């Protein structure tokens, strides 16, 4: 395991860059636990101080330290992304494995539904969802709603792998040895698709953080929870850019871009790692 | 009786067979289109009816929150709103009415712009969204695929490698963040382009040069941010497709036979790689649409996105519902159109 890591780091520049970016973001998350101020409190420091020694990323118009605010915000955003990715992975695994293994009519129906969910624009539906929920909107509900929309791309990918597994000898052997379909899918096929699931997880985290930021910035989520999105929301509410308090906007935007690129590079390099041909080409063998 | 020459008979047969497979292809796509609309509208119905908040009560509470109001008046208002929103009667009646409203394109009057019908508001902003979407998709898809194809074929080219790194970096950034960055760059740091609205306020909207140029100037930044986020995916996808095709035997053979390199790239390689990219376009249209309406909101562009946010903020149930439904139908239609174009690029669909 450690050797794989070292090789990846040495031969795969995407992996190295992605790991460094993600580590920076993760260290912010760790720092959030040492924040001297409760994240929701305002007017704990003098407002509108530009970045200086005492406040490395300055302070905002609500009297909060931007750096400590940022650490809590990125923690919440990441947690949200991971929750959505985890939930939607369950759906895409179930649909992808069943569809690929069963084939026939079940496959056709499931893939029709799958393609439908790929095409349907999610943003208007999530907006409608917020419109109907208003004050009832919570972190959990939004995660559930997004998970139920964010599975189809990866379900198709998992299905394509499951399709090829179906015709392998070990599958026939498991069928003849009397394993149930559920057992075959969970014990035999699941381990084969897990590498792809890992790499799609990164992209799914990116997707859900991106949508969460968008919804929060417009004010369509619970704006009291500090996330990257709500941070930009409050900055916009105080017209931070016009007032010249650029650090309030630039800090969360830069952090979230770092997260996106880091996770994306990790997923790209993981994809290459899974495909041995491109791995060999890269190592110049 | 005149005897048909065999060759032409065979030709007619192939023609007939290919028409039949095309018809079958068409019907299958049509079925998928109907299914997308059906599922999408059902999701919308589910979201509006399974959630605990009653939009009628919500409208009433926001209307009566200032000062005292007559309970009888409130009762009349409640009844009128139920009728207006199509929320009276049993759930089955509501469901049927929901579909009738969609089929006739009549979502009732908008509450925030009373008494203008929702359909009129949507019809006013839909062309802006379609224009933005069409232009940016065309540019991103065209440029991204061409550059990606070149990068896959000329793997050693330094410039194309640099473009590849930039494209990879831009790809994962969501539309809101990209629009915000573009807005900050061109709105505050280097203010040379208009950052808000669809055209200048003091120009009358008709087909005159000042109006058209104003529209184009205002669309540059939204189009730019949309192109920047979507171009990476096409570039990277095309590059990997082409670098796979390059190793195929027929390409090597064509190179050995001395076929012009440009001809190899365009008609031997790119043409084959374009079909999966067209499928990719159809599949990602929903996501591109999301990006477009978010970008519109950032730039205050007078399209569906801005209208949607305005509708939510003013508690306009019919408007939000109308936009959500129309978005689904519009995207499904666009995907259907792309699907119908597909056989033109890939003759295999016709003869199977």
Boltz contact constraints between the chains, C-beta under 6 A:
constraints:
  - contact:
      token1: [A, 112]
      token2: [B, 35]
      max_distance: 6.0
  - contact:
      token1: [A, 116]
      token2: [B, 35]
      max_distance: 6.0
  - contact:
      token1: [A, 116]
      token2: [B, 36]
      max_distance: 6.0
  - contact:
      token1: [A, 116]
      token2: [B, 39]
      max_distance: 6.0
  - contact:
      token1: [A, 118]
      token2: [B, 283]
      max_distance: 6.0
  - contact:
      token1: [A, 119]
      token2: [B, 36]
      max_distance: 6.0
  - contact:
      token1: [A, 119]
      token2: [B, 286]
      max_distance: 6.0
  - contact:
      token1: [A, 119]
      token2: [B, 335]
      max_distance: 6.0
  - contact:
      token1: [A, 120]
      token2: [B, 40]
      max_distance: 6.0
  - contact:
      token1: [A, 120]
      token2: [B, 286]
      max_distance: 6.0
  - contact:
      token1: [A, 120]
      token2: [B, 328]
      max_distance: 6.0
  - contact:
      token1: [A, 121]
      token2: [B, 286]
      max_distance: 6.0
  - contact:
      token1: [A, 121]
      token2: [B, 289]
      max_distance: 6.0
  - contact:
      token1: [A, 121]
      token2: [B, 290]
      max_distance: 6.0
  - contact:
      token1: [A, 121]
      token2: [B, 327]
      max_distance: 6.0
  - contact:
      token1: [A, 121]
      token2: [B, 331]
      max_distance: 6.0
  - contact:
      token1: [A, 123]
      token2: [B, 290]
      max_distance: 6.0
  - contact:
      token1: [A, 124]
      token2: [B, 323]
      max_distance: 6.0
  - contact:
      token1: [A, 124]
      token2: [B, 324]
      max_distance: 6.0
  - contact:
      token1: [A, 124]
      token2: [B, 327]
      max_distance: 6.0
  - contact:
      token1: [A, 127]
      token2: [B, 308]
      max_distance: 6.0
  - contact:
      token1: [A, 128]
      token2: [B, 47]
      max_distance: 6.0
  - contact:
      token1: [A, 128]
      token2: [B, 320]
      max_distance: 6.0
  - contact:
      token1: [A, 128]
      token2: [B, 324]
      max_distance: 6.0
  - contact:
      token1: [A, 129]
      token2: [B, 47]
      max_distance: 6.0
  - contact:
      token1: [A, 131]
      token2: [B, 312]
      max_distance: 6.0
  - contact:
      token1: [A, 131]
      token2: [B, 320]
      max_distance: 6.0
  - contact:
      token1: [A, 132]
      token2: [B, 47]
      max_distance: 6.0
  - contact:
      token1: [A, 132]
      token2: [B, 48]
      max_distance: 6.0
  - contact:
      token1: [A, 132]
      token2: [B, 51]
      max_distance: 6.0
  - contact:
      token1: [A, 132]
      token2: [B, 53]
      max_distance: 6.0
  - contact:
      token1: [A, 133]
      token2: [B, 51]
      max_distance: 6.0
  - contact:
      token1: [A, 134]
      token2: [B, 53]
      max_distance: 6.0
  - contact:
      token1: [A, 206]
      token2: [B, 172]
      max_distance: 6.0
  - contact:
      token1: [A, 210]
      token2: [B, 174]
      max_distance: 6.0
  - contact:
      token1: [A, 213]
      token2: [B, 176]
      max_distance: 6.0
  - contact:
      token1: [A, 214]
      token2: [B, 176]
      max_distance: 6.0
  - contact:
      token1: [A, 214]
      token2: [B, 294]
      max_distance: 6.0
  - contact:
      token1: [A, 218]
      token2: [B, 309]
      max_distance: 6.0
  - contact:
      token1: [A, 260]
      token2: [B, 172]
      max_distance: 6.0
  - contact:
      token1: [A, 260]
      token2: [B, 173]
      max_distance: 6.0
  - contact:
      token1: [A, 261]
      token2: [B, 169]
      max_distance: 6.0
  - contact:
      token1: [A, 264]
      token2: [B, 172]
      max_distance: 6.0
